[in-house]
Amino acid sequence: MGRELFAAFGSVSSARVITDRETGRSRGFGFVEMEDGADEAIVELNDHEMNSRPLRVSEARGRDQQGPRGDDR
Protein backbone atom coordinates (compact mmCIF):
# COMPACT_ATOMS: atom_id res chain seq x y z
CA MET A 1 0.00 0.00 0.00
CA GLY A 2 2.95 2.28 -0.06
CA ARG A 3 4.16 2.00 3.51
CA GLU A 4 7.28 3.82 2.33
CA LEU A 5 5.13 6.70 1.09
CA PHE A 6 3.69 7.26 4.57
CA ALA A 7 7.02 6.59 6.32
CA ALA A 8 8.37 9.79 4.75
CA PHE A 9 6.15 11.68 7.25
CA GLY A 10 6.73 9.65 10.42
CA SER A 11 6.96 6.25 12.03
CA VAL A 12 4.46 3.74 10.56
CA SER A 13 3.18 1.28 13.18
CA SER A 14 1.17 -0.81 10.73
CA ALA A 15 -0.16 -0.75 7.17
CA ARG A 16 -2.88 -3.03 5.85
CA VAL A 17 -4.68 -3.33 2.51
CA ILE A 18 -8.23 -4.66 2.85
CA THR A 19 -8.91 -7.60 0.53
CA ASP A 20 -11.98 -9.50 -0.60
CA ARG A 21 -12.35 -12.69 1.45
CA GLU A 22 -13.31 -14.82 -1.53
CA THR A 23 -10.98 -13.55 -4.25
CA GLY A 24 -8.10 -12.13 -2.21
CA ARG A 25 -8.11 -9.03 -4.44
CA SER A 26 -7.74 -5.56 -2.99
CA ARG A 27 -11.00 -3.79 -2.17
CA GLY A 28 -9.34 -0.48 -3.00
CA PHE A 29 -8.68 0.82 0.50
CA GLY A 30 -6.52 0.21 3.50
CA PHE A 31 -5.41 1.53 6.86
CA VAL A 32 -2.12 2.98 8.04
CA GLU A 33 -1.34 3.57 11.71
CA MET A 34 1.35 6.12 12.51
CA GLU A 35 3.04 6.98 15.79
CA ASP A 36 3.72 10.53 14.59
CA GLY A 37 3.37 12.60 11.44
CA ALA A 38 -0.18 11.47 10.63
CA ASP A 39 -1.60 14.99 10.29
CA GLU A 40 1.12 15.99 7.84
CA ALA A 41 0.69 12.74 5.88
CA ILE A 42 -3.06 13.38 5.56
CA VAL A 43 -2.49 16.89 4.21
CA GLU A 44 0.35 15.98 1.85
CA LEU A 45 -0.89 12.63 0.53
CA ASN A 46 -4.59 13.32 0.02
CA ASP A 47 -5.12 13.39 -3.78
CA HIS A 48 -1.55 12.11 -4.32
CA GLU A 49 -1.49 9.74 -7.30
CA MET A 50 -0.46 6.12 -6.68
CA ASN A 51 -0.71 3.41 -9.34
CA SER A 52 -2.48 5.92 -11.62
CA ARG A 53 -5.22 6.50 -9.02
CA PRO A 54 -5.67 9.39 -6.58
CA LEU A 55 -5.30 8.50 -2.91
CA ARG A 56 -8.00 9.61 -0.50
CA VAL A 57 -6.30 10.03 2.86
CA SER A 58 -8.24 10.86 6.01
CA GLU A 59 -8.35 9.97 9.68
CA ALA A 60 -10.25 6.75 10.29
CA ARG A 61 -13.57 7.05 12.09
CA GLY A 62 -14.51 4.60 14.81
CA ARG A 63 -17.49 2.33 14.27
CA ASP A 64 -19.62 4.50 16.56
CA GLN A 65 -18.92 7.55 14.35
CA GLN A 66 -19.91 5.89 11.07
CA GLY A 67 -23.35 6.19 9.57
CA PRO A 68 -25.73 3.22 9.42
CA ARG A 69 -24.85 0.42 7.02
CA GLY A 70 -27.34 -0.25 4.28
CA ASP A 71 -28.36 -3.68 3.08
CA ASP A 72 -28.38 -2.61 -0.58
CA ARG A 73 -24.64 -2.89 -1.23
C-alpha positions in Angstrom: 0.0 0.0 0.0 3.0 2.3 -0.1 4.2 2.0 3.5 7.3 3.8 2.3 5.1 6.7 1.1 3.7 7.3 4.6 7.0 6.6 6.3 8.4 9.8 4.8 6.2 11.7 7.2 6.7 9.7 10.4 7.0 6.3 12.0 4.5 3.7 10.6 3.2 1.3 13.2 1.2 -0.8 10.7 -0.2 -0.7 7.2 -2.9 -3.0 5.9 -4.7 -3.3 2.5 -8.2 -4.7 2.9 -8.9 -7.6 0.5 -12.0 -9.5 -0.6 -12.4 -12.7 1.5 -13.3 -14.8 -1.5 -11.0 -13.5 -4.2 -8.1 -12.1 -2.2 -8.1 -9.0 -4.4 -7.7 -5.6 -3.0 -11.0 -3.8 -2.2 -9.3 -0.5 -3.0 -8.7 0.8 0.5 -6.5 0.2 3.5 -5.4 1.5 6.9 -2.1 3.0 8.0 -1.3 3.6 11.7 1.3 6.1 12.5 3.0 7.0 15.8 3.7 10.5 14.6 3.4 12.6 11.4 -0.2 11.5 10.6 -1.6 15.0 10.3 1.1 16.0 7.8 0.7 12.7 5.9 -3.1 13.4 5.6 -2.5 16.9 4.2 0.4 16.0 1.9 -0.9 12.6 0.5 -4.6 13.3 0.0 -5.1 13.4 -3.8 -1.5 12.1 -4.3 -1.5 9.7 -7.3 -0.5 6.1 -6.7 -0.7 3.4 -9.3 -2.5 5.9 -11.6 -5.2 6.5 -9.0 -5.7 9.4 -6.6 -5.3 8.5 -2.9 -8.0 9.6 -0.5 -6.3 10.0 2.9 -8.2 10.9 6.0 -8.3 10.0 9.7 -10.3 6.7 10.3 -13.6 7.1 12.1 -14.5 4.6 14.8 -17.5 2.3 14.3 -19.6 4.5 16.6 -18.9 7.5 14.4 -19.9 5.9 11.1 -23.3 6.2 9.6 -25.7 3.2 9.4 -24.8 0.4 7.0 -27.3 -0.2 4.3 -28.4 -3.7 3.1 -28.4 -2.6 -0.6 -24.6 -2.9 -1.2 
